[in-house]
Amino acid sequence: MFYQPRNGHGLPHDPFKAIVAPRPIGWISTRALDGRLNLAPYSFFNALSTHPHLVMFSSEGEKDSVTFARESGEFVANLATRNLFEAMNASSVDAPRGLSEFDYAGLTPEPSRLVAAPRVREAVAALECKVTEIMRPKGLDGREAGVTTVFGEVVGVHIDERCLTDGLFDIVKAGTIARLGYMDYTTVTETFSARRPQWKD
């Protein structure tokens, strides 16, 4: 089949997010200037570059994560793993503005080293980030897409050393999860390696 999104797809549910999958989950923790904490998972999240280390998360609507990141200039991206799925899912609750999802999900806010926003103590990896820019993307028609995208530079990295194998971060051992389409998630249980071809070879 072929369809143009603007004309509809004719399927029971939009397949877009099922096609663009799996997607990393940005489990974003922030702190407002008045000390309020927020924790929420975002399935529109990814790394952008390595020099410098840049990541982004995109929020449909101006939620607390965006508001707090804007006013503080900081956030933490915590790694979502299978053993923390229930807590991560709980932190997605549509709680009243300013309520701490750390408390609701039974998680521990652990002080970060370089940013005021806490990390999730139970998470096996976390990226401390400083906001570099915030934008509202537009479609071809020039209208805003109704999302706010927050970009940040990673200034500190936390790793539970139990997730290292021969000095490499072991994503299978960590139990990293990813977002699929519809109501689906997946766990990384297997990896394979390959080198890029070199033209001279």
ChimeraX attribute file (.defattr): number of C-alpha atoms within 10 A of each C-alpha:
attribute: neighborCount
match mode: 1-to-1
recipient: residues
	/A:1	3
	/A:2	5
	/A:3	9
	/A:4	7
	/A:5	9
	/A:6	6
	/A:7	7
	/A:8	9
	/A:9	15
	/A:10	8
	/A:11	7
	/A:12	6
	/A:13	10
	/A:14	14
	/A:15	12
	/A:16	12
	/A:17	15
	/A:18	16
	/A:19	10
	/A:20	11
	/A:21	15
	/A:22	19
	/A:23	20
	/A:24	19
	/A:25	25
	/A:26	25
	/A:27	24
	/A:28	27
	/A:29	29
	/A:30	30
	/A:31	27
	/A:32	21
	/A:33	14
	/A:34	8
	/A:35	12
	/A:36	15
	/A:37	22
	/A:38	28
	/A:39	33
	/A:40	25
	/A:41	24
	/A:42	21
	/A:43	20
	/A:44	17
	/A:45	22
	/A:46	17
	/A:47	16
	/A:48	14
	/A:49	10
	/A:50	10
	/A:51	7
	/A:52	11
	/A:53	14
	/A:54	19
	/A:55	23
	/A:56	22
	/A:57	24
	/A:58	23
	/A:59	20
	/A:60	13
	/A:61	12
	/A:62	13
	/A:63	16
	/A:64	23
	/A:65	26
	/A:66	25
	/A:67	14
	/A:68	24
	/A:69	27
	/A:70	18
	/A:71	12
	/A:72	19
	/A:73	24
	/A:74	26
	/A:75	32
	/A:76	30
	/A:77	30
	/A:78	27
	/A:79	27
	/A:80	28
	/A:81	24
	/A:82	17
	/A:83	14
	/A:84	18
	/A:85	14
	/A:86	11
	/A:87	17
	/A:88	24
	/A:89	13
	/A:90	18
	/A:91	23
	/A:92	15
	/A:93	14
	/A:94	11
	/A:95	11
	/A:96	9
	/A:97	10
	/A:98	16
	/A:99	15
	/A:100	20
	/A:101	23
	/A:102	21
	/A:103	14
	/A:104	14
	/A:105	18
	/A:106	12
	/A:107	19
	/A:108	14
	/A:109	19
	/A:110	12
	/A:111	13
	/A:112	19
	/A:113	14
	/A:114	14
	/A:115	20
	/A:116	19
	/A:117	31
	/A:118	26
	/A:119	31
	/A:120	25
	/A:121	15
	/A:122	17
	/A:123	20
	/A:124	19
	/A:125	21
	/A:126	26
	/A:127	23
	/A:128	25
	/A:129	26
	/A:130	22
	/A:131	20
	/A:132	15
	/A:133	13
	/A:134	18
	/A:135	11
	/A:136	14
	/A:137	14
	/A:138	12
	/A:139	9
	/A:140	7
	/A:141	7
	/A:142	8
	/A:143	10
	/A:144	12
	/A:145	14
	/A:146	13
	/A:147	16
	/A:148	19
	/A:149	19
	/A:150	23
	/A:151	24
	/A:152	27
	/A:153	24
	/A:154	22
	/A:155	16
	/A:156	15
	/A:157	16
	/A:158	16
	/A:159	14
	/A:160	13
	/A:161	13
	/A:162	11
	/A:163	18
	/A:164	14
	/A:165	11
	/A:166	7
	/A:167	8
	/A:168	9
	/A:169	16
	/A:170	16
	/A:171	18
	/A:172	15
	/A:173	15
	/A:174	23
	/A:175	20
	/A:176	22
	/A:177	24
	/A:178	20
	/A:179	21
	/A:180	18
	/A:181	18
	/A:182	12
	/A:183	7
	/A:184	10
	/A:185	16
	/A:186	15
	/A:187	16
	/A:188	16
	/A:189	12
	/A:190	8
	/A:191	8
	/A:192	4
	/A:193	4
	/A:194	5
	/A:195	5
	/A:196	5
	/A:197	7
	/A:198	6
	/A:199	5
	/A:200	4
	/A:201	4
